[in-house]
Amino acid sequence: MSLQVEKLEKNMAKLTIETDAAEFEKAVEKAYQKEKKRISIPGFRKGKVPRQMVERMYGKEIFFEEAANIVIPDAYEKALDECEEEIVSSPKIEVIQIEAGKPFIFTATVALKPEVKLGKYKGVKVNKIDTTVTDEEVDAEINRERENNARNIAVDDRPVKDGDMITLDFEGFIDGEAFEGGKGENNPLTIGSGAFIPGFEEQLVGAKIGEETEVKVTFPEDYQAEHLQGREAVFKCTVKEIKERELPELNDEFASDVSEFETLAEYREDVKRNLEEKKQKEAENEKQEEAVKEAVDASEMEIPEAMLETQQKQMVDEFAQRITMQGMSMEQYLKMTGTNYQQMVDRVKPQAEERIRSRLVLEAVAKAESLEPTEEEYEEELKVMADVYQMEVDKVRDLMGEREKKGILQDLAVRKAAEFIAENAKESKAKKAD
């Protein structure tokens, strides 16, 4: 294989890749072996037609397209390893020469990593965040824990009140006629949750167990069932059970039940410490994001359109992988949202550009400041990956090629650059943490 690189305008390049005739002939034979089972010619059993006979009938080019599909991926990968330029986009392939007995030649038009003109990245100004934890915030956190440990107690000596969990039978009528989907039995409902039609739950406050209560509502104009949109309805409801949440008392016993501490005072101090640590970490992350954004905004670069398109598609594909893990296919998601793949690609363009700009600036800062990860940091990253993929560290290490290792080291350097910018930032007037 031979490679020629021609630099084009706007950080683009054309790679001309040539494989020798013998290599292409192997691919043609491979294509024939793959396709012959589907070829049928009178006088020959299916799958037994000689290649020469097929080529005589349909032309020597019959297997060229499949052969090209076999050759191009491997040849392009070898070209990537050989090329000294840093390629940052998917290639646009064009076949230049494809003839029997001649070298196979194709071009790959790609984007090259653009140069970055760094602006100010040391001493950028960021807002100082107040990480003070108030007594009210501690109380709120403790009350959340009380809610998590609350018991549901059945009550039968009073009517329904806001916040109760009830079991309900109901049937809906429009103009005196029951309608489809308007009936439910033993339906659980928390009053005030907003789970039912607006106005429905409020009218059940005061209802007693076993007594029928009429609830009058109007379906929203955008209700999911079109035949009910904007219609007035009457629901005949019967509350069958009422439960209320009983919060545990706020005392030493509660503290010992939900923590390792024996007293409420000790537990309260621990809650405060944890909130302080959480706020501090969030403040550090926000400071880093703000500092990096300042550095990015101060820098200049020309992003190739092909690089941006590749990043957009990558982001949409990452989203597709996430929803697949949640049990939904991309096809189902697109149908549900009434959109298509290209619309999603177009929609993420601003975020894609922001991601590229940040990455390029951080890589440039890492280079300018000679920020390189240590071997220990690399090994620690492998351990993290091993935990994620539930594999042995040695197995992960064995699977790492030079290109993958380079990518990990570059990611670690970028992380160091973000930390460097944040550490050297100047904090201004404090603002309250969220």
TIPARO-35841 format. One line per 4 residues: number of its first residue (from 1); their letters; for each residue x, y, z of C-alpha. Coordinates in Angstrom, 2 decimals. Layout:
<atoms>
NUM = a = X Y Z; ...
</atoms>
This chain:
<atoms>
1 = mslq = 0.00 0.00 0.00; 1.19 3.53 -0.78; -0.10 6.84 0.56; 0.04 10.40 -0.73
5 = vekl = -1.30 13.34 1.32; -2.49 16.54 -0.34; -3.45 19.38 1.99; -6.53 21.36 0.96
9 = eknm = -8.08 24.61 2.18; -9.89 25.00 5.49; -7.96 22.26 7.32; -8.97 19.53 4.87
13 = aklt = -6.76 16.95 3.17; -7.03 14.34 0.43; -5.36 10.97 1.04; -4.64 9.01 -2.13
17 = ietd = -4.32 5.35 -1.20; -3.09 2.68 -3.58; -3.08 -1.08 -3.10; -1.26 -3.34 -5.56
21 = aaef = -3.03 -5.42 -8.18; -2.33 -8.71 -6.38; -4.01 -7.43 -3.20; -7.06 -6.35 -5.15
25 = ekav = -7.21 -9.71 -6.96; -7.36 -11.45 -3.54; -10.30 -9.24 -2.64; -12.07 -10.08 -5.92
29 = ekay = -11.65 -13.80 -5.21; -12.96 -13.26 -1.69; -15.97 -11.40 -3.10; -16.63 -14.29 -5.52
33 = qkek = -16.47 -16.86 -2.71; -18.92 -14.77 -0.70; -21.41 -14.25 -3.54; -21.23 -17.57 -5.43
37 = kris = -23.88 -19.28 -3.30; -26.43 -16.83 -4.69; -25.42 -17.16 -8.33; -27.50 -19.43 -10.56
41 = ipgf = -26.61 -20.20 -14.20; -28.30 -22.94 -16.28; -26.14 -26.05 -16.49; -24.48 -25.49 -13.10
45 = rkgk = -25.61 -26.33 -9.60; -26.26 -23.25 -7.46; -23.04 -22.21 -5.78; -20.87 -24.21 -8.18
49 = vprq = -20.60 -21.76 -11.07; -16.89 -21.09 -11.86; -15.77 -17.52 -11.42; -14.56 -17.33 -15.04
53 = mver = -18.01 -18.31 -16.26; -19.70 -15.62 -14.13; -17.24 -12.98 -15.34; -17.70 -14.06 -18.96
57 = mygk = -21.48 -13.66 -18.68; -21.68 -10.53 -16.53; -18.31 -8.87 -17.07; -15.13 -8.83 -14.98
61 = eiff = -16.54 -5.91 -12.97; -19.25 -8.09 -11.40; -17.28 -8.52 -8.15; -15.45 -5.18 -8.14
65 = eeaa = -17.85 -3.30 -5.84; -17.76 -5.99 -3.17; -13.98 -6.29 -3.55; -13.63 -2.53 -3.05
69 = nivi = -15.72 -2.80 0.14; -13.30 -5.47 1.34; -10.11 -3.55 0.50; -11.02 -0.01 1.56
73 = pday = -11.46 -0.43 5.36; -8.12 -2.21 5.89; -6.24 0.04 3.49; -7.67 3.15 5.14
77 = ekal = -6.70 1.88 8.62; -3.13 1.30 7.43; -3.10 4.78 5.90; -4.18 6.26 9.26
81 = dece = -1.25 4.55 10.96; 1.16 5.78 8.30; -0.18 9.33 7.99; 1.64 11.91 10.10
85 = eeiv = -1.31 14.30 10.07; -3.96 14.09 12.82; -7.26 13.19 11.17; -10.42 14.32 12.98
89 = sspk = -13.32 13.28 10.75; -14.84 10.32 9.00; -13.50 9.96 5.42; -15.40 10.69 2.23
93 = ievi = -14.29 7.91 -0.12; -13.98 8.13 -3.90; -12.71 5.28 -6.09; -10.21 6.54 -8.66
97 = qiea = -9.04 3.35 -10.39; -10.63 -0.08 -10.29; -9.55 -2.37 -13.15; -8.49 -5.99 -13.47
101 = gkpf = -4.73 -6.44 -13.29; -4.11 -2.85 -12.12; -3.55 -1.29 -8.68; -6.74 -0.28 -6.85
105 = ifta = -6.66 3.45 -6.08; -9.08 5.47 -3.99; -9.07 8.82 -2.20; -10.25 9.70 1.30
109 = tval = -11.11 13.34 1.92; -10.74 14.10 5.62; -10.53 16.97 8.08; -7.24 17.66 9.83
113 = kpev = -6.94 18.83 13.39; -7.00 22.64 13.22; -4.40 24.81 14.84; -5.50 26.70 17.94
117 = klgk = -4.41 30.23 18.71; -4.61 30.23 22.48; -5.85 33.34 24.23; -5.62 33.95 27.95
121 = ykgv = -5.92 30.73 29.90; -3.88 31.50 33.00; -5.51 33.84 35.48; -8.96 33.86 33.89
125 = kvnk = -11.64 35.35 36.14; -14.36 33.16 37.63; -17.03 33.71 40.26; -16.23 32.54 43.76
129 = idtt = -19.02 30.32 44.99; -20.25 30.47 48.59; -20.32 26.88 49.87; -21.72 27.70 53.31
133 = vtde = -24.28 25.16 54.52; -27.21 26.69 56.40; -29.25 25.15 59.23; -32.27 25.19 56.91
137 = evda = -30.41 23.04 54.36; -29.42 20.56 57.08; -33.05 20.43 58.27; -34.25 19.81 54.71
141 = einr = -31.78 16.94 54.23; -32.79 15.33 57.53; -36.47 15.71 56.65; -35.83 13.95 53.33
145 = eren = -34.38 11.05 55.31; -37.44 11.08 57.56; -39.65 10.92 54.46; -37.63 7.95 53.19
149 = narn = -38.23 6.17 56.50; -41.90 7.12 56.89; -44.57 4.46 57.36; -47.90 4.30 55.55
153 = iavd = -50.61 3.99 58.19; -54.20 3.04 57.33; -56.79 5.45 58.75; -60.58 5.01 58.88
157 = drpv = -61.72 7.69 61.34; -61.54 10.74 59.08; -62.14 11.84 55.46; -59.48 12.27 52.79
161 = kdgd = -57.02 15.13 53.18; -54.23 16.50 51.00; -51.21 14.20 50.84; -53.15 11.02 51.62
165 = mitl = -52.59 7.83 49.65; -55.94 6.37 48.71; -57.35 3.38 46.88; -60.14 4.43 44.57
169 = dfeg = -62.91 3.03 42.37; -64.21 5.43 39.72; -66.28 5.59 36.55; -66.51 8.54 34.19
173 = fidg = -69.55 9.81 32.28; -69.99 12.35 29.48; -73.52 13.57 28.87; -74.71 10.77 31.13
177 = eafe = -73.00 8.03 29.13; -70.01 6.01 30.39; -67.00 6.38 28.08; -64.24 3.97 27.15
181 = ggkg = -61.18 4.10 29.42; -63.02 6.07 32.10; -63.36 3.25 34.62; -60.91 2.03 37.24
185 = ennp = -60.98 -0.26 40.28; -58.62 -0.31 43.26; -56.68 2.51 41.65; -53.87 3.92 43.85
189 = ltig = -53.69 7.73 44.03; -51.75 10.21 46.15; -53.81 13.35 46.65; -51.87 16.37 45.40
193 = sgaf = -49.56 14.36 43.12; -51.11 15.75 39.94; -51.35 12.24 38.48; -54.99 12.68 37.41
197 = ipgf = -56.75 15.32 35.32; -56.37 18.86 36.73; -59.03 19.49 39.37; -59.78 15.81 39.98
201 = eeql = -57.73 15.17 43.11; -58.71 18.39 44.90; -62.39 17.41 44.77; -61.68 14.17 46.64
205 = vgak = -60.47 16.08 49.72; -63.22 15.52 52.33; -64.47 12.27 50.79; -65.21 9.44 53.23
209 = igee = -64.47 5.75 52.87; -67.32 3.86 51.19; -69.33 6.96 50.22; -69.79 7.93 46.57
213 = tevk = -68.39 11.33 45.59; -69.02 13.10 42.30; -66.05 14.82 40.68; -66.63 17.22 37.77
217 = vtfp = -63.71 17.97 35.45; -62.94 19.23 31.95; -60.38 17.30 29.93; -57.46 19.45 28.70
221 = edyq = -57.51 20.54 25.05; -54.27 18.64 24.48; -55.39 15.45 26.24; -53.84 12.30 24.74
225 = aehl = -57.22 10.77 23.82; -58.54 13.04 21.05; -62.21 12.12 21.59; -61.99 13.48 25.16
229 = qgre = -60.16 16.74 24.44; -62.02 19.70 25.96; -65.00 17.54 27.06; -66.72 17.92 30.43
233 = avfk = -67.04 14.74 32.45; -68.48 13.55 35.75; -66.68 10.81 37.67; -68.49 8.77 40.32
237 = ctvk = -65.80 7.92 42.84; -65.68 5.68 45.89; -62.72 5.81 48.26; -61.97 2.29 49.52
241 = eike = -58.88 2.93 51.64; -56.99 5.89 53.12; -53.37 5.83 54.21; -51.27 8.63 55.64
245 = relp = -47.51 8.91 55.98; -46.25 8.80 59.55; -42.81 10.37 59.92; -40.44 8.97 62.55
249 = elnd = -39.78 11.21 65.54; -36.67 13.34 65.29; -34.63 11.95 68.18; -31.56 9.88 69.05
253 = efas = -33.37 6.65 68.16; -34.05 7.94 64.63; -30.38 8.98 64.28; -29.13 5.53 65.29
257 = dvse = -31.59 3.85 62.90; -30.50 5.79 59.82; -26.79 6.31 60.56; -23.78 5.02 62.45
261 = fetl = -24.23 7.68 65.13; -25.91 7.27 68.50; -27.19 10.81 68.97; -29.16 13.25 66.87
265 = aeyr = -26.49 15.93 67.41; -23.75 13.69 65.98; -25.95 12.70 63.04; -26.77 16.33 62.35
269 = edvk = -23.06 17.25 62.27; -22.38 14.41 59.85; -25.19 15.56 57.56; -23.69 19.05 57.60
273 = rnle = -20.21 17.71 56.76; -21.56 15.70 53.84; -23.46 18.70 52.49; -20.32 20.83 52.76
277 = ekkq = -18.30 18.23 50.84; -21.01 17.98 48.19; -21.20 21.76 47.80; -17.43 22.04 47.65
281 = keae = -17.20 19.43 44.90; -20.02 21.06 42.93; -18.34 24.46 43.33; -15.03 23.07 42.07
285 = nekq = -16.75 21.53 39.03; -18.57 24.79 38.29; -15.35 26.77 38.70; -13.58 24.44 36.27
289 = eeav = -16.38 24.68 33.71; -16.45 28.47 33.97; -12.64 28.79 33.75; -12.41 26.48 30.73
293 = keav = -15.22 28.38 28.99; -13.34 31.65 29.52; -10.20 30.11 28.03; -12.14 28.68 25.07
297 = dase = -13.88 31.99 24.38; -10.49 33.74 24.34; -9.03 31.32 21.77; -9.29 31.20 17.99
301 = meip = -9.59 28.24 15.61; -11.19 27.27 12.31; -13.22 24.10 12.68; -13.62 22.07 9.45
305 = eaml = -17.24 21.32 8.58; -16.41 17.61 8.21; -15.04 17.53 11.75; -18.24 19.14 13.03
309 = etqq = -20.45 16.71 11.11; -18.52 13.74 12.50; -18.93 15.05 16.06; -22.66 15.63 15.55
313 = kqmv = -23.22 12.08 14.33; -21.10 10.70 17.15; -23.24 12.52 19.73; -26.47 11.20 18.22
317 = defa = -25.01 7.67 18.09; -23.99 7.98 21.77; -27.58 8.98 22.57; -28.85 5.96 20.61
321 = qrit = -26.62 3.67 22.66; -27.91 5.15 25.92; -31.59 4.70 25.07; -30.90 1.18 23.77
325 = mqgm = -29.51 0.32 27.22; -32.83 1.61 28.62; -34.80 -0.75 26.39; -35.80 1.58 23.54
329 = smeq = -34.50 1.40 19.97; -33.54 4.53 18.05; -36.26 3.71 15.52; -38.88 3.67 18.28
333 = ylkm = -37.58 6.96 19.70; -37.67 8.71 16.32; -41.21 7.47 15.70; -42.36 8.53 19.17
337 = tgtn = -40.88 12.03 18.84; -41.90 12.51 15.22; -38.38 13.31 14.11; -35.67 11.70 11.98
341 = yqqm = -31.96 11.01 12.30; -30.82 14.02 10.28; -33.01 16.38 12.31; -31.37 15.09 15.47
345 = vdrv = -27.93 15.56 13.91; -28.82 19.16 13.01; -30.19 19.83 16.49; -26.96 18.96 18.31
349 = kpqa = -24.76 21.17 16.12; -24.24 23.94 18.74; -23.28 21.41 21.45; -21.01 19.59 19.01
353 = eeri = -19.16 22.79 18.17; -18.81 23.65 21.85; -17.43 20.19 22.60; -14.88 20.42 19.78
357 = rsrl = -13.74 23.92 20.75; -13.25 22.89 24.39; -11.35 19.76 23.46; -9.04 21.57 21.05
361 = vlea = -8.23 24.32 23.54; -7.55 21.84 26.34; -5.28 19.79 24.07; -3.42 22.97 23.12
365 = vaka = -3.03 23.98 26.79; -1.78 20.49 27.67; 0.84 20.78 24.92; 1.82 24.35 25.86
369 = esle = 2.27 23.43 29.53; 3.76 19.96 28.89; 1.00 18.32 30.91; 1.46 14.59 30.52
373 = ptee = -0.12 11.80 32.59; 2.14 9.54 34.59; 2.27 5.78 34.15; 0.52 5.47 37.52
377 = eyee = -2.34 7.66 36.30; -2.64 5.56 33.15; -2.77 2.36 35.20; -5.42 3.88 37.47
381 = elkv = -7.52 4.72 34.42; -7.22 1.11 33.24; -8.53 -0.03 36.64; -11.54 2.27 36.27
385 = madv = -12.22 0.85 32.80; -11.83 -2.70 34.10; -14.47 -2.00 36.77; -16.87 -0.52 34.21
389 = yqme = -16.52 -3.47 31.81; -16.19 -6.03 34.63; -12.91 -7.36 33.28; -9.47 -8.06 34.66
393 = vdkv = -7.05 -5.13 34.34; -4.55 -7.29 32.47; -7.24 -8.22 29.95; -8.08 -4.55 29.36
397 = rdlm = -4.37 -3.78 28.95; -3.97 -6.61 26.42; -6.88 -5.26 24.36; -5.29 -1.82 24.15
401 = gere = -3.60 -1.10 20.82; -1.27 1.84 20.38; -4.06 4.02 19.04; -6.34 3.23 22.00
405 = kkgi = -3.57 3.87 24.50; -2.77 7.16 22.82; -6.42 8.16 23.10; -6.53 7.40 26.82
409 = lqdl = -3.32 9.31 27.48; -4.70 12.25 25.53; -7.93 12.17 27.56; -5.91 12.23 30.79
413 = avrk = -3.82 15.14 29.50; -7.00 17.05 28.64; -8.27 16.43 32.17; -5.02 17.80 33.56
417 = aaef = -5.34 20.88 31.35; -8.84 21.61 32.69; -7.54 21.28 36.26; -4.57 23.53 35.41
421 = iaen = -6.82 26.29 34.05; -9.10 26.09 37.11; -6.20 26.08 39.58; -4.75 29.21 37.98
425 = akes = -8.07 31.05 37.74; -8.77 34.17 39.82; -11.95 34.17 41.85; -14.04 37.30 42.06
429 = kakk = -17.04 38.17 44.26; -18.68 35.13 45.81; -22.05 33.91 44.60; -24.37 31.53 46.38
433 = ad = -24.03 27.84 45.47; -27.12 26.21 44.03
</atoms>
